[in-house]
Amino acid sequence: MAQAQARKTNWFAIWVSIAVVVALVLVGALVVWMNNTANAPGPRPESAGINSETGAIVVGEGSNEVDIWFDFYCPHCQDFEDVYGPTVDELLEAGDATVNLFPVALGPLNAASGTDFSERSANALYCIAETTPEAAYPFMQSIFSYKPSGAGLTDEELIAEAEAAGAGDISTCVADREYVDFVGEQTQALPVNPETGSAGTPALVVNGEYIAVTGDPQADIVANLN
């Protein structure tokens, strides 16, 4: 009798051990799934006006490639638009360049003022590029004209500026922060200055060559065209 009872007790212990192992495996699988879900990239904007490989918002169809990486909140980017914008406009009007816009969000800029404007404005630009590509460039110019500071423009103001630029309804895309994760990915891909090894905005690349901005658009852009 004692031996039979011992056998029952041993089987009970074995089944308990199996149950514990199964539970641990399930918990481990759940943790892996949650981590994979958390690290999964956000949705990518897609349209005829967005380069599917680089994520650039494409303006124009010229033979020369001019890449501009910018943060709407960055004062130097605002100055860049003031100085270089007219030259870029001339190249687009003449059909001499394809301008690739890369809106990014530099965290430290926003952290210093307690705003998330860089993310929100870059997200809004991608919302426009997806729904109404031809309105993306006018919207960019409009936002830069405000020289955003402080909290920047509100979501409602961004939506109003989008409408004024000729875009369709982007209110849901803006409210949902649809492409904020994608903006973060693009920020991590900022080109590195080969001379300093650092990356920042504004960044200018002309026909594949990183250009250290000097403040002279003729020397920095026009002189490097084919």
N, C-alpha and C positions, 0 to 999 in steps of 0.2 A: 504493500500500500504506500509506504513511504517513498519507494522508488518511482511508482507511477506518478505520485504527486510531484516528485522532483522533475520528472520528464515534462509534466504539464507546465511547471514553472519555467523551465528552460525554453520551451516553445513560446511561451508568453513573452519572455525577454527577447527572443529572437525577432518576433513580430514587432515588438516595440522598437527595436533597433532599426529594422527595415523601414518602419514608418518614419522614424527620425531622419534617416538618410534620404528618403524620398522627399520629405519636407524641405530639407536643406537644399536638395537639387532644384526643387521648384523655386525656392527663395532665390537661389543663385541665378536661375534663368530669368526670374523677374527683374533682378537687379541689372543684369546684362541688357535686357530689353529696355528698361527705363533709361539706362545710360546711352544706349544707341539712339533712343528716341530723342533724348535731350541734346545729343550731339548731331542729330540729323540736320542737314542744311535746310534753310528756309526755301520757299518757292523762288524761282527765278523769273523775272519779267521776260515776256516774249512778245516780239512784234517785228514787223519789217524794219522798224527804226532802231532795233537793238541788235548788236553783234552777238550772235549766239555763243561764240567762243570766248570773247573777252568781256562781255557784259557792257560794252561801251554803248552810249547813246549816239547814234550816227547822224551827222548833219552834213549834207552836201554829197557830191559825187566826184570830186576832183581827183586827179592822179596822185597828189601829195597827201600824205597822212600826217595830221596834226593832232596829237593826243594831249588833252588838257585834264589834269587831275585837280580837283578843287573841293573845298569845304565852304559852303555858303557863309558860315560863321567866321571864317578865317579872314582877318583884316588884310593880310597880304594877298589873299585871293581876290578880295574886293578891289584892291589897288591894281592887281593884275588885269582884271576885267576893264577897269578904267583906261589903262595904258595900252593893253594888247587887243581889247575888244574891237576897236575900229579897224585894225589891220586884219583881224580874223573875218570881220564882216566883208571887207573888200575882197578877200580871197574867196569867200563863199559866193559872193555876187559874180565874181569873174569865172567861177567854176574851176578854180585852180587847186582847191583842197577839199579833202574829206576831213571834217573835224570830228574827233571822237571824244565825247564828254564822259568823264568818270567822276560822278559826285560821290564823295566819301564823308565820313564822320569821324573826326579826330576827338576821341574821348576827353583828353585833358582840356581842350578848349571849352567844352560844355561843362565839365566838372568845376571849372573856375568860377562859372557864373550860375551854376545850378540849373541849367536848362538842357533840354534834349533837342534843341533846334536843328543841329547838324543832321541828326538822324531823321527828324520829321521832314525837313526840307528836301533832303536827298531822296527819301522815300516818295515824297510827292512828285519829284521830277521823274522817277521811274514809273509812277502811276500814270503820268501823262504820256511818257514815251511808249507805254504799252497800249494805251487807248487811242491817243491822238499824237503820233510821232511828230507831226509838223508843228505842234504847239510847244514842244520841249525847249527849243532854243529861245523863242520869245519869253517863255516863262523864266528860264535861267537869267536872261538879261534883266527881266523885271525884278526878280528877287534880289539880284546884286545891286540894283539901283537904290534899294532901301538901305544898303550897308548895315545889315542886321547886327544888333548888339542887344545887351540885356537878355530878355527872354526870347527875343526874336519874334517873328510873326506867329500868330495863333493858327490852329488848324483851319479855322473859318476863314482867316485872311489868306492862307495858302490856297484854299479851294477857290476863293474869289479871284485871286490872281491867275489861277489856272483857267478859270472861265474867261477872264479878260484876254488871256493869251490864245483863246480859241480851242481849249481842251474840252472834252466831254466831262461827264460827271465822275469825279474821282473821290467823292465824299466817303464812300465805304472803304476804299483802298487806303485813304488817309487815316480814317478812324481806326482801322484794323492794324495799322502799321505793317501793311502787307509785305513790304520789301526791306524792312529794317535789318533783318538777318543778312540779306544779300548785300546790303550796304556795308555791313560789318565785314563780310568776306572781301569785298572790293577794297576796303580800307587796308586789310592785311596784304593786299597785292600791290600797294603803292610802289612805283619804281624807285630804285635806289640810285642816288647820285654816285656815280663811279669814283668821283674825286674825294668825296667825304665819307662814303659808306652809309650815309643817313638817308632817311626818307621823310618827306613832308610835303606840304602844299604851299603854294601852287607847284605842280610838277608839269614840265613841258617836254614832250618827246616829238621830234619832227623826223619823219621818215625813218623811224626806228632808233634815232640817236637822242640820248638824253641831253637836254640843253640846260645849262646852268643859267637861270634867268638873270639878265643884266639890267633890265629896264628899257632896252632898245628892241622893239619888235622887228625892226628891219634887220638887225644883226642876228637876232635869236630865231626868227621864223623865216622871213623872206630870203635871207642869204643861204638858208639851208634847204630851199626848195629845188626840185629837179627841173 
